[in-house]
């Protein structure tokens, strides 16, 4: 599992973990049934607190991307292609709502936002 943590990012570390692992799952790089590393091991490898990893794993479970089997670990949930598309679209739309409010606060029009997006995509 290839994730990288930025200590200079404005995003909390648990959110960075959640977003990167979510992306790996939704892109199919972590397949259904894949066992995530134990919380303590992940914390040690990433050099972050156990509480931070636990919070990220809890968020992944709350979102339905992983499930916990007591005594065995946390596993990536099994999804159909349609389910993956739906989850991905839901997550993207949720973020877009936040971003849209931010753009509107600057008075940007939809055309201006689309143009900026095209330049930076």
N, C-alpha and C positions, 0 to 999 in steps of 0.2 A: 504494500500500500504506500503510494508515493504522495505524501503531503508535506507542505512546507509552511512554517509559521513565521510571521513577520512581527517582531516586537515593536516595530515603528508604525504599524497599521493602526488606524483609528478603530478598527473592528476588534472586539474582544477575541481572545484566542479561541475560546470555545466556539464562537461563531465562525471563525476561520476554519476550524476543524469540521464543523457541521457542514458548511458550504462546500468544502473540498471533497469530503466523503460523499455527500449527496450527489455532487457532480459525477464522481467516479461510478456511483451506483447507477445513476440515470443514463450515463453514457455506455453502460454495460461493461465497464472495466473491472468492477467488482460484481460478480454474478451472484444470483440467488444461491443461498446456502454457504456463501463465503463466511468464514469465522473471523470476525475482527479480533485484533490482538487484545489480550486482557487489559483492563484499564491501567493497572500499575505498570505493565510492560510498555504500553503506548506512552504513558506519562514519562517514563524513564528515557525512552528512545527520543521523544520530542523535547525533553528537558523542560517539561511544564508540570504543573501540579496535578495530582490525582483528581482533585476536585474539578479542575478544568476539563479533563478528559471525561470524567463522569457526567458532567453537565452536557457535553457535546453528544455523548452516547445516549443520554436521556432525551435530548432533543431529536436525535435520529429515530429513536423508538417512538416518541410522541407523534412524529410525522409519518410513522408507518413504514419507514425505510428499513428498519432492522427489528428483530425481536430477540428477546432474551430467553435462553433455556437455562433454568436454575442448575447450577453446578457444571454447566458445559460452556457457557459463554454467550456472546452476542453474534447473531447471524444476519446476513443480508436477506431480506424478505424476497420471496419468489414473486415475479411480476410477469404478466403478459406484455407484449409490445404495446398494446393499446393502453394498458395501465401505466406503463412508463411514460408514454406521451402525455397522458392526462395529468400525472403527478408533476412532470416537468413543466407543463403549461400552467398549472395552478401555481407552482412556485414562482415562475417568471412573472405571471400576472400580478401576484401579490407584491413582488418587488417593484413592478412597473407602477402600481398605484402609489407607492411611496415616492418613487422617482418623479412621477407626473406632478404630484403636489409641489415638489421641490422646483421643478421647471416653471410651473405656473407662478410660483412666488417671485420669480425673476421677470415675469411678464412675457416669457417666450411663447411664440405661437407653435402650433403643431408642425408647420412647415419648417420653422427654425430648429425645432428639436430633431426632426427627421434629418435635416441637413447636417447637423452636428453629429448625429449618430452615424450617418454615412461616412463622414470624414474620419471618424474614430473607430470604425468597426474593423 
